[in-house]
Amino acid sequence: MHPQAPGAGPGTVLDRRALNRATLARQLLLDRADLPVLDAVAHLGGLQAQEPQEPFTGLWSRLRGFAPETLSGLLVERRVVRTHLMRRTVHLVTADDVLAWRARHDAMLRQRVLGVYRRDLQDVDLDELAAAGRQALADGEPRTMAELTRAVGDRWPATAPRALGEMLIAGVVPMVQVPPRGLWRTKGGVRNLPVATWLGRDIDPLPTDPADPVGQALVRRFLAAYGPAATADLRAWSGLAGLPAAVAAVRGELVAFRDERGRELLDLPDAPRPDPGVPAPVRFLPAFDNAILGYHDRTRIIDDAHRHLSVDGARVVLVDGRVAATWTMSKDGGGGKGGKGDADTVSVTPLRRFSRSEHTAVTEEGQALAAFLSDGESDRVRVVPD
């Protein structure tokens, strides 16, 4: 356990380093956790997963003794799913969470698709499109987007197939991407089935309570994994419009702080807020990791000058808790442990000069990552001259 930072109250200012250490603790990046994989996915509120292999690295960096086959097993067992959810991006979430949360995201998902394809879809009745899509999938066979659009396209021959497909898959019919998509070391195209078909249960209906109970649950879960945070951060993570009724309903349960810009930050009272002086280990993050993307103000973990990396799909390295390098995995002609043939090599490109101790720590963690990604065949790391 790390010591807690002192003080709590609406006038207490948390500087960037204090927020950094809190984020690392909540994101399981300060210490690798001994959580079961399913519990870790739930705690994180899901992992962004449009690149299907990236969550494996994300969990390896967070869990002690992570076995990728365990995550693959959870996908096959239908205990976790790949689905469009927060921000209309593909997330790996627990089955329980997609059932509980999807209806609260429905309106946002439709609006985000319309934001791209509104003109294409202006003559399409979305309820009719949803019914046509469900009919096309009624036989229980997963289908690609192209297969779905061919199945429904004759009803809207003048509409761009891509627009129909995006609205079907991400908007009007709650869908999952079925395995082998997302399994460890397995290539598979995207094939879709309704959530209700895959999980054997419809998503939970949205309560009519104006206090937004589902939103309240989302606020609590967000703060557990991302707090202390502003409502703008909650909006950036979820894609939802700030959840004002939910925040108002739970505000009495929360504690408040300020950041150095004067923004109000909310948090769960007993959540970890480590002392800012706690050392932070080197961590390798996958592309599009929510430890960065889950915030509107990302300066707690990445400098504004490098903010573009988080949306460009770069994999990054945390040094002293902050983004300090990018990394890739590639074949290197130098050979592996036996010195024969091409070896998997982790290549690190620093964004600033490393100290000698930082260089050593990055190399050691990179060796462990190379071994994980190569099933123990290689521990090669190359740090580009910094």
GINORJO-V190464 format. One record per backbone hydrogen bond with DSSP energy under -0.5 kcal/mol. CO is the residue of the C=O (numbers start at 1). NH is the residue of the N-H. E is the energy in kcal/mol with one decimal. If there is no record, write none. Layout:
CO,NH,E ; CO,NH,E
This chain:
3,275,-2.7 ; 9,12,-2.0 ; 12,14,-0.5 ; 12,258,-2.4 ; 13,15,-0.6 ; 14,260,-0.5 ; 15,19,-2.3 ; 16,20,-2.1 ; 17,21,-2.4 ; 18,22,-2.0 ; 19,23,-2.6 ; 20,24,-2.6 ; 21,25,-2.2 ; 22,26,-2.6 ; 23,27,-2.5 ; 24,29,-3.0 ; 24,30,-1.1 ; 25,28,-1.2 ; 33,64,-3.0 ; 36,40,-2.2 ; 37,41,-2.4 ; 38,42,-2.1 ; 39,43,-2.9 ; 40,44,-2.3 ; 41,46,-2.4 ; 42,45,-1.5 ; 47,92,-3.2 ; 50,52,-0.8 ; 51,54,-1.5 ; 53,56,-1.1 ; 53,57,-0.8 ; 54,57,-0.6 ; 54,58,-2.1 ; 55,59,-2.4 ; 56,60,-2.3 ; 57,61,-2.2 ; 59,62,-1.0 ; 59,63,-2.3 ; 62,33,-3.1 ; 63,66,-1.0 ; 66,68,-0.6 ; 67,70,-1.8 ; 67,71,-0.8 ; 68,72,-2.0 ; 69,73,-2.4 ; 70,74,-1.9 ; 71,75,-1.8 ; 72,76,-2.3 ; 73,77,-2.6 ; 74,79,-2.6 ; 74,80,-1.4 ; 75,78,-1.0 ; 79,95,-2.6 ; 81,83,-0.5 ; 81,93,-2.3 ; 82,177,-2.6 ; 83,91,-3.1 ; 85,88,-2.1 ; 86,89,-2.3 ; 89,85,-2.1 ; 90,49,-3.5 ; 91,83,-2.3 ; 91,93,-0.7 ; 92,47,-1.9 ; 93,81,-3.0 ; 94,98,-2.1 ; 95,99,-2.0 ; 96,100,-1.9 ; 97,101,-2.8 ; 98,102,-1.9 ; 99,204,-2.6 ; 101,104,-0.6 ; 101,105,-1.0 ; 102,105,-1.1 ; 102,106,-0.8 ; 103,106,-0.7 ; 105,109,-2.7 ; 106,110,-2.4 ; 107,111,-2.4 ; 108,112,-2.4 ; 109,113,-1.9 ; 110,114,-2.7 ; 111,115,-2.1 ; 112,116,-0.6 ; 113,116,-1.1 ; 113,117,-2.6 ; 114,118,-1.8 ; 117,121,-2.2 ; 119,122,-1.0 ; 121,124,-1.9 ; 123,125,-0.6 ; 124,126,-0.7 ; 125,129,-2.3 ; 126,130,-2.4 ; 127,131,-2.2 ; 128,132,-2.3 ; 129,133,-2.5 ; 130,134,-2.5 ; 131,135,-2.2 ; 132,136,-2.1 ; 133,137,-1.2 ; 135,138,-1.2 ; 137,140,-2.1 ; 140,142,-0.5 ; 143,192,-3.2 ; 144,148,-2.2 ; 145,149,-2.8 ; 146,150,-2.0 ; 147,151,-1.7 ; 148,152,-1.6 ; 149,153,-2.0 ; 152,155,-1.6 ; 153,156,-1.1 ; 154,157,-0.5 ; 156,159,-1.9 ; 160,163,-0.6 ; 160,164,-1.8 ; 161,165,-2.8 ; 162,166,-2.8 ; 163,167,-2.1 ; 164,168,-2.4 ; 165,169,-2.7 ; 166,170,-2.5 ; 167,171,-1.4 ; 167,172,-2.7 ; 168,173,-1.3 ; 174,195,-2.6 ; 176,178,-0.7 ; 176,193,-1.8 ; 177,82,-0.5 ; 178,181,-1.3 ; 180,183,-2.2 ; 183,186,-1.7 ; 189,191,-0.6 ; 191,178,-2.2 ; 192,143,-1.9 ; 193,176,-2.7 ; 194,198,-2.4 ; 195,199,-3.0 ; 196,200,-1.1 ; 209,212,-2.0 ; 212,216,-2.3 ; 213,217,-1.9 ; 214,218,-2.1 ; 215,219,-2.4 ; 216,220,-2.3 ; 217,221,-2.4 ; 218,222,-2.7 ; 219,223,-2.5 ; 220,224,-2.0 ; 221,225,-1.3 ; 222,226,-2.2 ; 223,227,-1.8 ; 229,266,-3.0 ; 230,233,-0.7 ; 230,234,-1.8 ; 231,235,-2.1 ; 232,236,-2.0 ; 233,237,-2.4 ; 234,238,-2.4 ; 235,239,-2.6 ; 238,87,-1.9 ; 240,242,-2.3 ; 241,244,-0.6 ; 243,247,-2.7 ; 244,248,-2.5 ; 245,249,-2.0 ; 246,250,-1.7 ; 247,251,-1.2 ; 250,253,-2.3 ; 250,254,-0.6 ; 251,254,-1.5 ; 253,269,-0.6 ; 255,267,-1.8 ; 256,9,-0.7 ; 257,265,-2.2 ; 258,14,-3.0 ; 259,262,-1.9 ; 263,259,-1.7 ; 265,257,-2.6 ; 266,228,-0.6 ; 266,229,-2.2 ; 267,255,-2.6 ; 268,271,-1.3 ; 273,5,-4.1 ; 275,278,-2.1 ; 280,320,-0.6 ; 283,285,-0.5 ; 283,318,-3.5 ; 285,316,-0.7 ; 286,289,-1.0 ; 289,292,-1.7 ; 289,293,-2.2 ; 290,294,-2.0 ; 292,295,-1.1 ; 296,298,-0.9 ; 297,300,-0.5 ; 298,301,-2.1 ; 298,302,-2.5 ; 301,323,-2.5 ; 303,306,-1.7 ; 304,307,-1.3 ; 306,309,-1.8 ; 307,310,-1.4 ; 307,311,-0.5 ; 308,311,-1.0 ; 308,312,-1.5 ; 309,313,-0.6 ; 309,314,-1.7 ; 315,327,-2.0 ; 316,285,-3.2 ; 317,319,-0.5 ; 317,324,-2.9 ; 317,325,-0.9 ; 318,283,-1.6 ; 319,322,-1.5 ; 322,319,-2.8 ; 324,351,-3.3 ; 324,352,-0.8 ; 325,317,-2.6 ; 326,349,-2.8 ; 327,315,-0.5 ; 328,347,-2.6 ; 330,345,-3.3 ; 332,335,-1.3 ; 332,343,-3.0 ; 336,339,-1.2 ; 340,336,-0.8 ; 343,332,-2.6 ; 344,380,-0.7 ; 345,330,-2.3 ; 345,347,-0.7 ; 346,348,-0.5 ; 346,382,-2.9 ; 347,328,-2.0 ; 348,350,-0.6 ; 348,384,-3.2 ; 349,326,-2.1 ; 355,359,-2.7 ; 356,360,-2.1 ; 357,361,-2.4 ; 358,362,-2.8 ; 359,363,-2.3 ; 360,364,-2.5 ; 361,365,-2.3 ; 362,366,-2.5 ; 363,367,-2.3 ; 364,368,-1.8 ; 365,369,-2.2 ; 366,370,-2.8 ; 367,371,-2.2 ; 368,372,-2.0 ; 369,373,-2.9 ; 370,374,-1.6 ; 371,376,-3.5 ; 372,375,-1.1 ; 374,377,-1.3 ; 377,337,-1.2 ; 380,346,-2.4 ; 382,348,-3.3 ; 382,384,-0.7
